[in-house]
Amino acid sequence: MVAQKNEGLVMRIQEIETERLRLRQWQDSDYPLFARINADVESMRFFPAPLTVEQSNDLARYCRGLIAQQGWGVWAVEEKTTAKFIGFTGLHKPTDELPFTPCVEIAWRLARAAWGNGFATEAASAALSFAFGELALPEVVSFTTLTNAASERVMQRLGMKREPQTFEHPSLPSGHPLREHLLYRAYADERASDFV
Ligand SMILES: CC(C)(COP(=O)(O)OP(=O)(O)OC[C@H]1O[C@@H](n2cnc3c(N)ncnc32)[C@H](O)[C@@H]1OP(=O)(O)O)[C@@H](O)C(=O)NCCC(=O)NCCS
């Protein structure tokens, strides 16, 4: 836990440790590595476009700002053995108006070199435990474009349940191939045994 002054209050920044990973506040040194992930066409295949360095830095600053404000959020993920930044995983209140908002979503984006190790699932499982434990949320959602099978598999590995209905993401224009999204939910009462 890291204490930080925030508008006269001491904000407790929550950090999470798993067997192989640390979910922590963002650092300046993460920004160039994050920009590389966001510029990678394969990593960004299911987003409208890769991000410029400026857009990537803005996103890192946004995630960092929310963690500074509320103590939790979309954490930077570091591999413990190497202390290397490998991407993000965490919790976020979607700002778009979606059929199921307000809600808290769980999201992940890792460097391609880190895929295939179970890191996204390990980080997200800990973030879900945090959501249901520390934050006492009744449910957490996750969504992605219909064809993002790797991300959907993470949702399934976490034991999340798919909603039968898909939805159109309003930030993409009508007819865009990535516009149709699937939605999964995780429920606190189904993981209650983790918190007794
Ligand atoms: C989505 C994303 C994070 C998934 O990464 P991933 O490495 O496939 O997922 P996990 O970290 O859960 O790893 C699971 C894989 O690691 C393998 N694995 C190896 N060791 C493992 C271990 N100890 N535990 C669990 N899985 C392990 C699994 O077999 C599985 O491989 P498979 O998919 O070929 O069956 C990654 O594809 C990504 O960053 N994509 C770009 C960003 C993106 O699309 N984000 C989602 C937008 S909504």
The ligand as a Tripos MOL2 file, in Angstrom:
@<TRIPOS>MOLECULE
LIG
   48    50     1     0     0
SMALL
NO_CHARGES

@<TRIPOS>ATOM
      1 C1         -6.4360  -10.4000  -24.4170 C.3       1 LIG1
      2 C2         -5.0280  -10.8060  -24.0020 C.3       1 LIG1
      3 C3         -4.6120  -10.0490  -22.7500 C.3       1 LIG1
      4 C4         -5.0280  -12.3100  -23.7470 C.3       1 LIG1
      5 O1         -3.7120  -12.7570  -23.4790 O.3       1 LIG1
      6 P1         -3.4300  -14.3230  -23.3050 P.3       1 LIG1
      7 O2         -2.0010  -14.4740  -23.0390 O.co2     1 LIG1
      8 O3         -4.0550  -15.0750  -24.4330 O.co2     1 LIG1
      9 O4         -4.3250  -14.6770  -22.0390 O.3       1 LIG1
     10 P2         -3.8580  -15.2390  -20.6570 P.3       1 LIG1
     11 O5         -2.8840  -14.3080  -20.0390 O.co2     1 LIG1
     12 O6         -5.0450  -15.5980  -19.8700 O.co2     1 LIG1
     13 O7         -3.0670  -16.5420  -21.0670 O.3       1 LIG1
     14 C5         -3.7480  -17.7090  -21.4520 C.3       1 LIG1
     15 C6         -2.8500  -18.4670  -22.3790 C.3       1 LIG1
     16 O8         -1.6360  -18.7510  -21.7110 O.3       1 LIG1
     17 C7         -1.4300  -20.1700  -21.6370 C.3       1 LIG1
     18 N1         -0.7590  -20.4260  -20.3560 N.ar      1 LIG1
     19 C8          0.5420  -20.7210  -20.2400 C.ar      1 LIG1
     20 N2          0.8790  -20.8290  -18.9610 N.ar      1 LIG1
     21 C9         -0.2440  -20.5960  -18.2320 C.ar      1 LIG1
     22 C10        -0.5260  -20.5520  -16.8380 C.ar      1 LIG1
     23 N3          0.4190  -20.7710  -15.9090 N.pl3     1 LIG1
     24 N4         -1.7940  -20.2670  -16.4650 N.ar      1 LIG1
     25 C11        -2.7750  -20.0520  -17.3660 C.ar      1 LIG1
     26 N5         -2.5520  -20.0640  -18.7060 N.ar      1 LIG1
     27 C12        -1.2990  -20.3200  -19.1220 C.ar      1 LIG1
     28 C13        -2.8210  -20.7700  -21.7980 C.3       1 LIG1
     29 O9         -2.7440  -22.0700  -22.3330 O.3       1 LIG1
     30 C14        -3.4650  -19.8090  -22.7590 C.3       1 LIG1
     31 O10        -3.0550  -20.0480  -24.0930 O.3       1 LIG1
     32 P3         -4.1480  -20.3380  -25.2390 P.3       1 LIG1
     33 O11        -4.9880  -19.0970  -25.3640 O.co2     1 LIG1
     34 O12        -3.3160  -20.5900  -26.4550 O.co2     1 LIG1
     35 O13        -4.9460  -21.4880  -24.7590 O.co2     1 LIG1
     36 C15        -4.0280  -10.4750  -25.1420 C.3       1 LIG1
     37 O14        -4.4010  -11.1790  -26.2810 O.3       1 LIG1
     38 C16        -3.9770   -8.9920  -25.4530 C.2       1 LIG1
     39 O15        -3.3670   -8.2020  -24.7440 O.2       1 LIG1
     40 N6         -4.6240   -8.6100  -26.5640 N.am      1 LIG1
     41 C17        -4.5990   -7.2470  -27.0470 C.3       1 LIG1
     42 C18        -5.4440   -6.3080  -26.2360 C.3       1 LIG1
     43 C19        -6.8830   -6.7270  -26.1800 C.2       1 LIG1
     44 O16        -7.4530   -7.1780  -27.1700 O.2       1 LIG1
     45 N7         -7.4640   -6.5160  -24.9960 N.am      1 LIG1
     46 C20        -8.8490   -6.8110  -24.7510 C.3       1 LIG1
     47 C21        -9.7010   -5.7410  -25.2660 C.3       1 LIG1
     48 S1        -11.3280   -5.8430  -24.6370 S.3       1 LIG1
@<TRIPOS>BOND
     1     1     2 1
     2     2     3 1
     3     2     4 1
     4     2    36 1
     5     4     5 1
     6     5     6 1
     7     6     7 2
     8     6     8 1
     9     6     9 1
    10     9    10 1
    11    10    11 2
    12    10    12 1
    13    10    13 1
    14    13    14 1
    15    14    15 1
    16    15    16 1
    17    15    30 1
    18    16    17 1
    19    17    18 1
    20    17    28 1
    21    18    19 ar
    22    18    27 ar
    23    19    20 ar
    24    20    21 ar
    25    21    22 ar
    26    21    27 ar
    27    22    23 1
    28    22    24 ar
    29    24    25 ar
    30    25    26 ar
    31    26    27 ar
    32    28    29 1
    33    28    30 1
    34    30    31 1
    35    31    32 1
    36    32    33 2
    37    32    34 1
    38    32    35 1
    39    36    37 1
    40    36    38 1
    41    38    39 2
    42    38    40 1
    43    40    41 1
    44    41    42 1
    45    42    43 1
    46    43    44 2
    47    43    45 1
    48    45    46 1
    49    46    47 1
    50    47    48 1
@<TRIPOS>SUBSTRUCTURE
     1 LIG1         1 GROUP 0 **** ****
